[in-house]
């Protein structure tokens, strides 16, 4: 009897937990569904039935207007170039730094790690002026290279710690065997360590891709004099006029900008889950 009672109580707790998670998930995902739904509506329909998730008629004019009139074709290309280059640069640098931090002991290691950790608490808004001055001094204002360098900077300590924790768990014997075969530092890193770290690479690519793709402040400040180099996140701002806001255009632009993120996440989700699970175990 006592066992039956405990079983019922346990089932009730599980049901309540599931209901709570479903409610939280609906609240979390509702803005995304609303944005996709609004991208197919007309302005009149949004203001008349704003909370209705099913459009009366699927209107594709918003996407055409966003793509052609709002210069989204150029913004999309700029976002792709800046994001892909930034992800590659951050991936290479954080992987090499994580390898050194995870496999080697050297003087000042704790100091370097402390500086990286301290940089995490500095908001981007406080560093935008030094970044602006540095890019300007390099003569890279209003260029994609300047934007890529600025996006690649900042604190990537999370990625470095992920790589360091992963490389630290790899047996020393594997590295020693490679050295016996004549492999140097770079060859060991590229041919042995990197292929083993696919889950971490997947996690880093997804997170950095999302951060760079959605970045607004740096692309806005560093391309002020050249609208043709703006990214999608900044381009969405063009739908806001002085007195009028094009809500359906913003929804269509936001839906377009989400497509690459969803594709990258779907393709790499397996590695992302493995990487996060591995880092938690570590």
Beta strands, then each sheet from edge to edge (+ up, - down):
end
